[in-house]
């Protein structure tokens, strides 16, 4: 973010020199403010918004020193917008880095991969009923084997339907068995 700007504890901070330059004060004044309770993030770093709030220049409070506020209002606005711009650029750079690291994938790639996955899943699941019926047919009569195959096919189709719809799935009413 530059040598005069940093993010410390998720707060946008400016260096002592930059804060003094933008507010039109000297380092002694800033040291006096620190003694009076002005927020400080780390040695040489000041959380901009907290300092401006503490001074009463933003945040709905009354302006403490109207003459100083009028003189520095343009500088403060400039500093504020520069800070917002730097923050946005840092977020943009972080997002671009995440894309480069492969943390984000294009929607089209995900959609195509999921479609391929579900086609394979459907084929595999629909093959179970025939396979199971074939395996149990030596132990039961052919009518029972077909009934088992039909039951497994219906359960499989129901499961596939559950994962293929948007929203909340409501199962169909069961038919009366004979």
C-alpha positions in Angstrom: 0.0 0.0 0.0 3.0 2.3 0.0 5.5 3.4 2.6 3.1 5.9 4.2 0.1 3.6 4.4 -0.5 0.2 6.1 -3.3 -2.0 7.4 -2.8 -2.8 11.1 -5.5 -4.8 12.9 -7.9 -4.3 10.0 -7.6 -0.5 10.3 -6.2 1.8 7.6 -3.2 3.5 9.2 -0.9 6.3 8.1 2.6 7.1 9.1 3.4 9.9 11.5 4.9 12.0 8.8 2.0 11.6 6.4 -0.6 12.3 9.2 1.3 15.5 10.2 1.6 16.6 6.5 -2.1 16.0 5.7 -3.4 17.6 8.9 -0.9 20.5 8.8 0.5 19.9 12.2 4.0 19.2 13.5 5.3 16.1 15.3 5.2 17.8 18.7 1.5 18.5 18.3 0.9 14.8 17.4 2.9 13.8 20.5 0.7 16.1 22.6 -2.4 14.5 21.1 -1.0 11.1 21.9 -0.6 12.1 25.5 -4.2 13.3 25.6 -5.5 9.9 24.3 -5.3 10.1 20.5 -5.6 6.6 19.1 -2.3 5.0 17.9 -2.0 1.6 16.1 1.8 1.1 16.5 5.0 3.1 16.8 4.9 5.6 14.0 1.4 4.5 12.7 -1.9 6.1 13.3 -5.4 4.7 12.5 -6.7 7.5 10.3 -10.4 7.2 10.9 -10.0 6.8 14.7 -7.7 9.9 14.8 -10.2 12.0 12.8 -13.0 10.8 15.0 -11.0 11.6 18.1 -10.4 15.1 16.8 -14.1 15.4 16.1 -13.6 16.0 12.4 -15.8 13.1 11.3 -18.4 10.8 12.8 -21.2 13.2 13.7 -19.4 14.9 16.6 -18.9 18.7 16.7 -15.8 20.1 15.2 -13.4 20.9 18.0 -11.2 23.5 16.4 -13.3 25.1 13.6 -10.4 27.2 12.2 -8.1 24.2 12.0 -10.9 22.1 10.5 -11.6 24.6 7.8 -8.0 24.9 6.9 -7.4 21.2 6.8 -10.8 20.1 5.5 -9.6 19.8 1.9 -6.4 18.0 3.0 -8.6 15.7 5.2 -10.9 15.0 2.3 -8.0 14.3 0.0 -6.4 12.0 2.6 -9.8 10.2 3.1 -10.3 9.6 -0.6 -6.7 8.6 -1.1 -7.0 6.1 1.8 -10.2 4.7 0.3 -8.5 4.4 -3.1 -5.5 2.6 -1.6 -7.8 0.3 0.3 -9.7 -0.6 -2.9 -6.5 -1.1 -4.8 -5.2 -3.4 -2.1 -8.4 -5.4 -2.1 -8.3 -5.7 -5.9 -4.7 -6.8 -5.8 -5.5 -9.4 -3.1 -8.4 -10.7 -5.3 -6.1 -10.9 -8.4 -3.5 -12.8 -6.4 -6.2 -15.2 -5.2 -7.2 -15.8 -8.8 -3.6 -16.4 -9.8 -3.2 -18.9 -6.9 -6.2 -20.8 -8.2 -8.5 -20.0 -5.3 -11.2 -18.9 -7.6 -12.5 -20.8 -10.6 -14.6 -19.5 -13.5 -18.3 -20.3 -13.2 -18.4 -21.9 -16.6 -15.6 -24.4 -15.6 -17.4 -25.4 -12.5 -20.7 -25.8 -14.3 -19.1 -28.0 -17.0 -17.3 -30.1 -14.5 -20.4 -30.7 -12.4 -22.4 -31.6 -15.4 -19.9 -34.3 -16.3 -19.8 -35.5 -12.8 -23.6 -35.9 -12.5 -23.8 -37.7 -15.9 -21.3 -40.2 -14.6 -23.1 -40.5 -11.2 -26.5 -41.0 -12.9 -25.2 -43.8 -15.2 -23.5 -45.5 -12.2 -26.5 -45.3 -10.0 -28.9 -46.5 -12.6 -26.7 -49.6 -13.2 -27.0 -50.7 -9.6 -30.6 -52.0 -9.8 -29.8 -54.4 -12.8 -26.6 -55.5 -11.1 -28.3 -56.3 -7.8 -31.2 -58.1 -9.5 -28.7 -60.3 -11.4 -26.9 -61.1 -8.1 -30.0 -62.1 -6.2 -31.8 -63.9 -9.0 -30.2 -67.4 -8.2 -31.6 -67.1 -4.6 -35.2 -65.8 -5.4 -37.8 -66.4 -8.1 -37.7 -64.1 -11.2 -40.8 -62.1 -10.1 -39.1 -61.2 -6.8 -35.8 -60.3 -8.6 -37.7 -58.0 -11.0 -39.6 -56.4 -8.0 -36.2 -55.8 -6.3 -34.8 -54.3 -9.5 -37.9 -52.0 -9.9 -37.7 -50.9 -6.2 -34.0 -50.0 -6.4 -34.6 -48.2 -9.7 -37.4 -46.1 -8.2 -35.3 -45.3 -5.1 -32.4 -44.3 -7.4 -34.5 -42.1 -9.6 -36.0 -40.5 -6.5 -32.5 -39.8 -5.1 -31.4 -38.4 -8.5 -34.4 -36.2 -8.6 -33.7 -34.9 -5.1 -30.2 -33.6 -6.2 -31.4 -32.2 -9.5 -34.1 -29.8 -8.4 -33.9 -26.3 -7.0 -35.4 -25.5 -3.6 -36.9 -28.0 -1.1 -37.6 -31.5 -2.4 -41.0 -33.0 -1.6 -41.1 -36.8 -2.3 -44.0 -38.1 -4.4 -46.8 -39.9 -2.7 -46.3 -43.7 -2.5 -48.4 -45.8 -4.7 -50.5 -48.5 -3.1 -48.6 -51.8 -3.5 -50.5 -55.0 -4.4 
